[in-house]
């Protein structure tokens, strides 16, 4: 009996390692599950259907946003995997969960339905600005390459507001998004039970990401901290929010 148990345990272990290895190969090499690839500047775009030329301009606009980050590296290459019938986005969804997009290592994977001309990705009836979504996920790639595996999430367990908030901070640089006072006022004027907050272009951010973004914006725009300093700072999210709201109240009374 013990011999049979050991034999089946070995078989299951070998099978598990084989499946894990196969998944790793697929994740690292999107072309295995995509019909075509197109190169554009520092991007390799993986797709099944003919590529919409409007995507290239959105990628160019996204990298302009990312270039303002202190983590920007002009030599960083990105694999862009779009959701046009290719299997790859579904593999990532199965490994993680449903999202508008995922950014990891050097890969940005769109999971929603993209409208490249109108510049949005739609998921579950919500629209996220495509250019800003691309920039957000590219920042996660830049965080990984700048900090390294052991100092990046999920391994480093950096507080969510610092990790996601910075990606939103870099991405949310449109004219109606640059003023922190106006951003906080918009947050306060919305239904606190709603999942989303809308921008002028009818796209959204989740309330959680919006909240994280304002905290990072306060640290970087008002306190004049670098992102390295934000990461190193030990003050709690609660205290940063209290400090930010005191600043907001002071601005209201001026």
Secondary structure, 3 states (H helix, E strand, C coil): CHHHHHHHHHHHHHHHHHHHHHHHHHHHCHHHHCCEEEEECCEEEEECCCCCCHHHHHHHHHHHHHCCCCCCCCCCCEEEECCCCCCHHHHHHHHCCCCCEEEECCEEEECCEEECCCCEEEECCEEEEHHHHHHHHHHHHHHHHHHCHHHCCCCCCCCHHHHHHHHHHHHCCCHHHCCHHHHHHHHHHCCCCCCEEECCCCCEEEHHHHHHHHHHHHHHHHCCCCHHHHHHCCCCHHHHHHHHHHHHHHHHHC
